[in-house]
């Protein structure tokens, strides 16, 4: 599981962030993830996967797709609910959790 210090760092920008596990895969649940200006919706629920999945080094899943942002959105079922993600590669797993999250959010800037 992710180090507590890294999760605490995430909590500074996403209160309530916590590690969860589903089918042996680690995720960080982000209950209130604020997105860059101009995104619709401006805030979503997120699920950060800091390890390899589906051919990507790391992934960020969102409770809803972001209108006009990201490419090739797909729907996945994780922890008994639907999550949306887009094609965004090369966010390295060797970074901190916060850096991984910022790397994914950069797709919406």
TADAMO-V992008 format. One record per pair of residues at least 24 apart in sequence whose ideal C-beta (glycine too) atoms are under 7 Angstrom apart, sorted by sequence separation. I is the first residue (numbers start at 0). GAP is how many residues later the second one is. If there is no record, write none. Layout:
i | gap
I | GAP
I | GAP
This chain:
i | gap
1 | 24
24 | 24
25 | 24
60 | 24
0 | 25
25 | 25
59 | 25
1 | 26
39 | 26
58 | 26
38 | 27
39 | 27
24 | 28
38 | 30
34 | 31
46 | 31
55 | 33
56 | 33
57 | 33
56 | 34
56 | 35
57 | 35
46 | 36
56 | 36
69 | 37
68 | 38
69 | 38
68 | 39
51 | 41
59 | 41
50 | 42
57 | 42
65 | 42
49 | 43
59 | 44
49 | 47
1 | 48
47 | 49
49 | 50
47 | 52
47 | 53
21 | 56
21 | 57
19 | 59
27 | 69
35 | 69
38 | 69
34 | 70
35 | 72
34 | 73
35 | 73
8 | 87
9 | 87
8 | 88
9 | 88
8 | 89
5 | 90
6 | 90
5 | 91
9 | 91
1 | 95
